[in-house]
Amino acid sequence: MLPARFFNRPADEVARGLLGQTLVRRLPGGRVFRGRVVETEAYFGRDDPGSRARHGRKDYNAPMFDGAGRFFIYNVHKYWMLNVTTKPVSAVLIRAVEPLNFEGNPSGPGRLTLALQIDKSFTALPIRKSTGIWFEEGLPPARIGRSLRIGLREDMEEPMRFFDLESRWVSVHRRSVV
């Protein structure tokens, strides 16, 4: 399992570092799904126009303010979005994984949570095996791409979307800017 200190860094470092790691989801019945993380987005605090924390602490975004190494799950257009909190008041959206031992399409944040049966009940929980979702060490991609984040009207100047340039499971194929 990735150590808690892995998440206690700036969001862009965690977003890049999660590429190639294995997202593990253990269902209540014992079945375990594993997926290789191939796409992430970094979100920062109040100065980030795309961040859920830009308007300060609210009930729905409290996990972002409660420290690194927690799940932060919110809803967009009827789909749950899986995020992990980082330092300081930041989060990383897990946009896509490559299925390693299951069938389905976890390409895109909404499809990912549907395929892995992740919902709001995980929000604010620490990233631990006991929660049923955690990350294990994997192999980083050979080539990492970067672009602006997906679906934002206003974004930061620096690209904060990271993806495995060689994965067919990346949700949106935009030309890398870096």
C-alpha positions, -999 to +999 in steps of 0.1 A: +000+000+000+012+035-007+022+052+025+003+082+039+032+105+033+028+099-005-003+121-004+012+148+019+026+167-011+014+193-035-015+181-058+005+183-090+033+160-075+007+135-063-012+136-096+019+128-115+031+103-089-002+083-090+002+075-127+011+038-130+001+030-094-026+004-088-060+015-075-075-014-056-112-017-047-124-045-024-161-050-025-181-061+006-184-096-007-146-099-010-142-095-048-111-073-055-108-050-086-074-037-096-068-009-121-036+009-132-040+047-129-035+063-163-051+097-160-053+123-132-060+160-126-046+182-099-068+208-081-056+234-057-073+257-032-088+291-034-066+304-062-076+276-086-107+285-107-116+248-111-111+238-075-140+227-052-122+247-025-122+280-043-151+294-023-138+283+011-148+254+034-183+241+029-200+208+040-195+192+006-157+200+003-147+196+039-123+167+031-101+190+012-096+211+043-090+181+067-055+171+055-039+149+030-046+112+025-084+111+025-110+104-002-131+133-014-161+123-035-186+146-050-213+144-077-213+158-112-242+152-136-253+121-116-218+106-115-195+103-085-159+117-088-131+099-070-105+123-055-077+120-030-068+149-008-033+164-008-014+192+008-024+220+013-062+222+007-059+204-026-070+172-043-063+149-072-091+136-094-086+100-106-099+103-142-092+068-156-076+034-148-066+005-170-084-026-158-060-052-147-084-080-135-119-069-144-141-062-174-157-028-178-149+007-190-132+028-162-122+054-188-135+087-174-142+096-138-179+088-139-173+054-156-145+046-132-167+050-101-195+030-117-172+002-127-156+000-092-188+007-072-176+038-055-200+064-041-202+092-016-200+069+013-162+069+010-158+107+013-136+119+041-124+083+049-086+079+051-069+060+023-065+026+040-072-010+031-099-011+058-120+014+038-121-010+008-102+014-015-064+019-016-034+023-038-005-001-043+028+005-059+029+000-097+051+009-126+052+045-138+045+051-174+073+054-199+059+087-212+037+112-194+016+138-212+001+170-198-028+192-209-054+216-195-080+199-173-112+185-189-146+202-187-136+235-171-148+269-184-119+286-167-085+268-160-051+276-146-024+287-170-002+257-162-016+223-174-027+202-145-040+171-162-015+142-164-018+110-184+000+080-197+007+088-234+007+051-243-025+040-227-057+034-247-077+039-214-071+076-211-106+092-212-099+122-235-070+122-260-058+157-262-025+166-275+001+169-247+014+204-242+045+193-223 
